Amino acid sequence: QVQLVESGGGLVQAGGSLRLSCAASGIIGSINIMGWYRQAPGKERELVARIMSSSLTNYANSVKGRFAISRDSAKNTVYLQMNSLRSEDTAVYYCNVRKNIFDSGSWGQGTQVSVSS
């Protein structure tokens, strides 16, 4: 079992920045992929960014150039630096860790990000 604790969400004005953190604990030896997803009201959950154990990263087109994902393997923590936030970034953001892309992995409880225009 993997436990995930997220922090860093909140309310920010458009153009502002937020940094999300997600700390993993428990049976974490098999984690290869750490990522962030988001779900806006009435929409499906979507991938925002993920980072592999090799440090390879993937981003949704909508956040490229504005968001940056990073991980601290020593702390088993993944971060999402969000800059130039837009109203359309408003959503609940979920941390996810998994063994591979075929594994559903474990999910955090979600943290609300609200961007006012």
Backbone as CSV, one residue per row, in Angstrom:
resi,resn,N_x,N_y,N_z,CA_x,CA_y,CA_z,C_x,C_y,C_z
1,GLN,0.840,-1.195,0.000,0.000,0.000,0.000,0.871,1.238,0.000
2,VAL,0.446,2.201,-0.798,1.141,3.479,-0.873,0.195,4.564,-0.386
3,GLN,0.692,5.410,0.477,-0.090,6.556,0.928,0.486,7.822,0.319
4,LEU,-0.400,8.696,-0.117,0.012,9.945,-0.752,-0.617,11.112,-0.013
5,VAL,0.193,12.101,0.296,-0.296,13.301,0.966,0.049,14.503,0.102
6,GLU,-0.991,15.182,-0.359,-0.824,16.334,-1.234,-0.952,17.629,-0.455
7,SER,-0.312,18.655,-0.969,-0.440,19.974,-0.368,-0.120,21.026,-1.415
8,GLY,-0.508,22.268,-1.142,-0.121,23.379,-1.989,-1.223,24.000,-2.822
9,GLY,-2.410,23.426,-2.808,-3.487,24.027,-3.589,-3.965,25.322,-2.961
10,GLY,-4.877,26.001,-3.660,-5.417,27.235,-3.121,-6.034,28.094,-4.191
11,LEU,-6.299,29.340,-3.820,-6.898,30.311,-4.727,-5.841,31.317,-5.150
12,VAL,-5.761,31.561,-6.433,-4.767,32.484,-6.958,-5.374,33.255,-8.127
13,GLN,-4.877,34.445,-8.356,-5.341,35.231,-9.492,-4.685,34.738,-10.776
14,ALA,-5.345,34.968,-11.863,-4.788,34.610,-13.166,-3.421,35.267,-13.336
15,GLY,-2.497,34.472,-13.861,-1.127,34.939,-14.014,-0.233,34.590,-12.843
16,GLY,-0.829,34.143,-11.765,-0.079,33.800,-10.567,0.513,32.399,-10.630
17,SER,1.103,32.005,-9.503,1.789,30.720,-9.436,1.389,29.958,-8.171
18,LEU,1.470,28.649,-8.270,1.287,27.759,-7.140,2.246,26.590,-7.297
19,ARG,2.588,25.986,-6.174,3.427,24.791,-6.197,2.741,23.696,-5.387
20,LEU,2.484,22.587,-6.073,1.877,21.433,-5.425,2.969,20.444,-5.022
21,SER,2.736,19.792,-3.900,3.652,18.756,-3.434,2.867,17.488,-3.136
22,CYS,3.508,16.354,-3.322,2.887,15.065,-3.016,3.963,14.148,-2.445
23,ALA,3.779,13.783,-1.183,4.750,12.910,-0.520,4.196,11.500,-0.439
24,ALA,4.996,10.528,-0.872,4.590,9.125,-0.865,5.232,8.387,0.299
25,SER,4.466,7.485,0.882,4.996,6.650,1.961,4.383,5.256,1.842
26,GLY,4.941,4.310,2.580,4.445,2.948,2.513,5.345,2.106,1.620
27,ILE,4.732,1.196,0.853,5.493,0.308,-0.034,5.760,1.064,-1.336
28,ILE,6.891,1.737,-1.397,7.155,2.636,-2.517,8.292,2.171,-3.399
29,GLY,8.832,1.000,-3.132,9.994,0.542,-3.879,9.743,0.332,-5.352
30,SER,8.479,0.054,-5.737,8.182,-0.252,-7.133,7.676,0.947,-7.920
31,ILE,7.685,2.109,-7.330,7.178,3.293,-8.030,8.180,3.730,-9.082
32,ASN,7.708,3.817,-10.322,8.549,4.301,-11.410,8.027,5.595,-12.018
33,ILE,6.719,5.801,-11.875,6.107,6.974,-12.486,5.363,7.758,-11.405
34,MET,5.617,9.036,-11.350,4.890,9.931,-10.451,4.279,11.033,-11.303
35,GLY,3.043,11.358,-11.027,2.396,12.332,-11.883,1.273,13.086,-11.226
36,TRP,0.776,14.039,-11.969,-0.361,14.855,-11.536,-1.454,14.789,-12.595
37,TYR,-2.666,14.624,-12.127,-3.851,14.665,-12.963,-4.756,15.762,-12.411
38,ARG,-5.731,16.163,-13.219,-6.701,17.130,-12.714,-8.086,16.820,-13.271
39,GLN,-9.068,17.255,-12.509,-10.449,17.065,-12.934,-11.239,18.324,-12.624
40,ALA,-11.727,18.933,-13.686,-12.563,20.122,-13.558,-14.024,19.686,-13.491
41,PRO,-14.889,20.511,-12.943,-16.309,20.157,-12.843,-16.899,19.804,-14.203
42,GLY,-17.554,18.666,-14.270,-18.193,18.246,-15.491,-17.262,17.679,-16.544
43,LYS,-15.991,17.538,-16.198,-15.020,17.017,-17.162,-14.359,15.756,-16.625
44,GLU,-13.746,15.006,-17.539,-13.039,13.803,-17.133,-11.672,14.162,-16.554
45,ARG,-11.172,13.251,-15.743,-9.832,13.445,-15.199,-8.824,13.349,-16.339
46,GLU,-7.845,14.245,-16.338,-6.858,14.260,-17.403,-5.447,14.358,-16.832
47,LEU,-4.513,13.802,-17.576,-3.111,13.886,-17.199,-2.620,15.321,-17.370
48,VAL,-1.931,15.821,-16.360,-1.304,17.134,-16.445,0.177,16.975,-16.757
49,ALA,0.849,16.162,-15.964,2.282,15.939,-16.152,2.689,14.690,-15.399
50,ARG,3.729,14.028,-15.891,4.274,12.872,-15.188,5.773,12.832,-15.388
51,ILE,6.426,12.185,-14.446,7.873,12.069,-14.501,8.250,10.631,-14.187
52,MET,9.113,10.077,-15.007,9.548,8.699,-14.857,10.755,8.635,-13.917
53,SER,11.110,7.433,-13.511,12.291,7.262,-12.671,13.558,7.668,-13.419
54,SER,13.486,7.660,-14.755,14.618,8.093,-15.582,14.696,9.604,-15.694
55,SER,13.698,10.297,-15.126,13.553,11.762,-15.188,12.917,12.245,-16.485
56,LEU,12.549,11.320,-17.350,11.794,11.692,-18.544,10.441,12.267,-18.107
57,THR,10.008,13.343,-18.752,8.749,13.981,-18.391,7.787,14.051,-19.577
58,ASN,6.506,14.053,-19.264,5.452,14.273,-20.246,4.517,15.351,-19.700
59,TYR,4.035,16.203,-20.596,3.113,17.259,-20.204,1.905,17.283,-21.146
60,ALA,0.781,17.677,-20.601,-0.372,17.975,-21.443,-0.028,19.217,-22.267
61,ASN,-0.504,19.266,-23.496,-0.204,20.409,-24.358,-0.644,21.727,-23.725
62,SER,-1.728,21.673,-22.988,-2.289,22.896,-22.416,-1.420,23.520,-21.331
63,VAL,-0.469,22.754,-20.790,0.358,23.293,-19.702,1.834,23.402,-20.074
64,LYS,2.195,22.961,-21.258,3.600,23.031,-21.672,4.095,24.469,-21.641
65,GLY,5.267,24.644,-21.070,5.853,25.973,-20.971,5.405,26.762,-19.761
66,ARG,4.376,26.267,-19.061,3.872,26.974,-17.880,4.068,26.148,-16.605
67,PHE,3.942,24.847,-16.708,4.067,23.954,-15.555,5.372,23.168,-15.650
68,ALA,5.891,22.826,-14.486,7.106,22.008,-14.437,6.970,20.975,-13.328
69,ILE,7.191,19.717,-13.692,7.135,18.630,-12.715,8.553,18.223,-12.337
70,SER,8.725,17.893,-11.079,10.035,17.442,-10.606,9.825,16.458,-9.462
71,ARG,10.874,15.730,-9.141,10.762,14.769,-8.039,12.027,14.776,-7.209
72,ASP,11.840,14.519,-5.947,12.958,14.350,-5.025,12.893,12.901,-4.556
73,SER,13.708,12.068,-5.161,13.640,10.639,-4.870,13.994,10.337,-3.416
74,ALA,14.876,11.120,-2.839,15.276,10.895,-1.449,14.102,11.118,-0.494
75,LYS,13.222,12.034,-0.883,12.056,12.354,-0.050,10.790,11.683,-0.562
76,ASN,10.903,10.923,-1.663,9.735,10.283,-2.266,8.617,11.291,-2.510
77,THR,8.994,12.427,-3.038,8.063,13.528,-3.223,8.104,14.018,-4.660
78,VAL,6.933,14.333,-5.183,6.840,14.907,-6.517,6.210,16.292,-6.385
79,TYR,6.697,17.201,-7.221,6.247,18.581,-7.175,5.667,18.984,-8.527
80,LEU,4.764,19.959,-8.491,4.255,20.548,-9.715,4.280,22.061,-9.539
81,GLN,5.212,22.702,-10.215,5.286,24.163,-10.208,4.395,24.681,-11.322
82,MET,3.423,25.480,-10.946,2.454,25.986,-11.908,2.589,27.505,-12.001
83,ASN,2.967,27.969,-13.171,3.135,29.400,-13.411,2.140,29.867,-14.462
84,SER,1.963,31.180,-14.533,1.059,31.778,-15.525,-0.289,31.080,-15.517
85,LEU,-0.835,30.908,-14.347,-2.090,30.169,-14.211,-3.228,30.887,-14.898
86,ARG,-4.131,30.094,-15.440,-5.297,30.585,-16.167,-6.563,30.060,-15.496
87,SER,-7.667,30.694,-15.790,-8.927,30.255,-15.191,-9.239,28.816,-15.575
88,GLU,-8.827,28.416,-16.766,-9.092,27.045,-17.211,-8.239,25.999,-16.501
89,ASP,-7.299,26.444,-15.676,-6.517,25.507,-14.866,-7.250,25.145,-13.578
90,THR,-8.362,25.800,-13.323,-9.142,25.508,-12.125,-9.635,24.069,-12.153
91,ALA,-9.311,23.327,-11.104,-9.665,21.905,-11.035,-9.190,21.340,-9.701
92,VAL,-9.601,20.119,-9.437,-8.998,19.358,-8.338,-7.815,18.606,-8.927
93,TYR,-6.674,18.768,-8.317,-5.451,18.136,-8.789,-5.139,16.919,-7.930
94,TYR,-4.856,15.806,-8.606,-4.603,14.542,-7.933,-3.194,14.051,-8.234
95,CYS,-2.534,13.625,-7.208,-1.238,12.980,-7.362,-1.457,11.496,-7.659
96,ASN,-0.617,10.946,-8.494,-0.702,9.520,-8.829,0.688,8.936,-8.930
97,VAL,0.863,7.755,-8.375,2.129,7.034,-8.517,1.817,5.626,-8.983
98,ARG,2.692,5.090,-9.810,2.430,3.767,-10.377,3.722,3.096,-10.809
99,LYS,3.604,1.779,-11.054,4.765,1.006,-11.492,5.073,1.294,-12.948
100,ASN,4.032,1.323,-13.786,4.212,1.552,-15.218,2.927,2.175,-15.756
101,ILE,2.911,2.468,-17.038,1.775,3.175,-17.619,0.526,2.305,-17.680
102,PHE,0.685,0.995,-17.509,-0.464,0.097,-17.565,-1.090,-0.123,-16.191
103,ASP,-0.410,0.296,-15.189,-0.870,0.127,-13.808,-1.663,1.360,-13.383
104,SER,-2.789,1.157,-12.718,-3.582,2.317,-12.290,-2.931,3.045,-11.120
105,GLY,-2.163,2.314,-10.324,-1.402,2.937,-9.259,-2.249,3.398,-8.083
106,SER,-1.697,4.337,-7.324,-2.352,4.883,-6.142,-2.621,6.371,-6.344
107,TRP,-3.718,6.834,-5.730,-4.143,8.223,-5.906,-4.149,8.971,-4.587
108,GLY,-3.821,10.242,-4.662,-3.966,11.106,-3.510,-5.411,11.547,-3.351
109,GLN,-5.657,12.295,-2.297,-7.032,12.709,-1.993,-7.482,13.890,-2.833
110,GLY,-6.555,14.542,-3.483,-6.892,15.690,-4.327,-6.731,17.006,-3.585
111,THR,-6.312,18.010,-4.316,-6.182,19.354,-3.751,-6.771,20.351,-4.743
112,GLN,-7.567,21.266,-4.240,-8.277,22.210,-5.109,-7.364,23.355,-5.524
113,VAL,-7.357,23.620,-6.814,-6.682,24.800,-7.368,-7.744,25.645,-8.043
114,SER,-7.865,26.875,-7.604,-8.852,27.788,-8.175,-8.140,29.040,-8.664
115,VAL,-8.385,29.390,-9.913,-7.744,30.554,-10.520,-8.833,31.548,-10.880
116,SER,-8.745,32.724,-10.311,-9.744,33.757,-10.589,-9.263,34.669,-11.710
117,SER,-10.183,35.027,-12.566,-9.808,35.867,-13.724,-10.048,37.341,-13.426
